[in-house]
Amino acid sequence: MWAAMGAGFLLKGLIAFVFPLAAAGLFLLLTGQLFRRSTLARFRVLPGIVIVAAI
């Protein structure tokens, strides 16, 4: 997922982050999982940022 977002950022710009994150955020909000600690752990944010920056 993170590699695809990095490639999308190169090809499309910031909108490549906005649409997927908005869709995921809306889904997590509607299902009540947005503010759970386990949800953030599954996203692996720090390694994802490193992958996006490397691409």
N, C-alpha and C positions, 0 to 999 in steps of 0.2 A: 504494500500500500504506500509506504513512504517513498520508495523509489519511483513509483508512478506519479506521485505528487511532485517530486523533484523534476522529473522529465516534463510534466505538464506545466510547471512553473517556467521552464526554459522555453516551451513552445507557446504557451498562452498567457503567461504572466500571473498576476495575483489572483485572477478569477479561478485558476486551477486549484487554489486552496479554499476559496470562499464557498463554492458550491458543494464539494464533498463534506467539508466540515459543518456547513449549515444543515445539510441533510442528516448527517450523523447526530448532530446536536439536537435537532428537532425530534428525531427518533428516540434518543435517550431521554429527552425531557418528557415525551408522551408516555414512555414505558416506565418512568420513575427511576431510571438507573443513572441519571445524569450526575448526581452528587454522591454516588457511592465511591469509596476508595478503591474497591476492586475494579471498577470500570476504568479508572485512570491507570491502574497498574497494567491492564490488558492492552492499552494503547501504546505503551512503551515510548513515551514522549521523548525522552532524552536521546535514546539511540536513533529515533526517527529524525530528530533535528540534525543529528550528525550525518545521517544518510542524505538528507535533502541538501545540506550544505556541501557535501562531497560531490554531488552531482552538479 
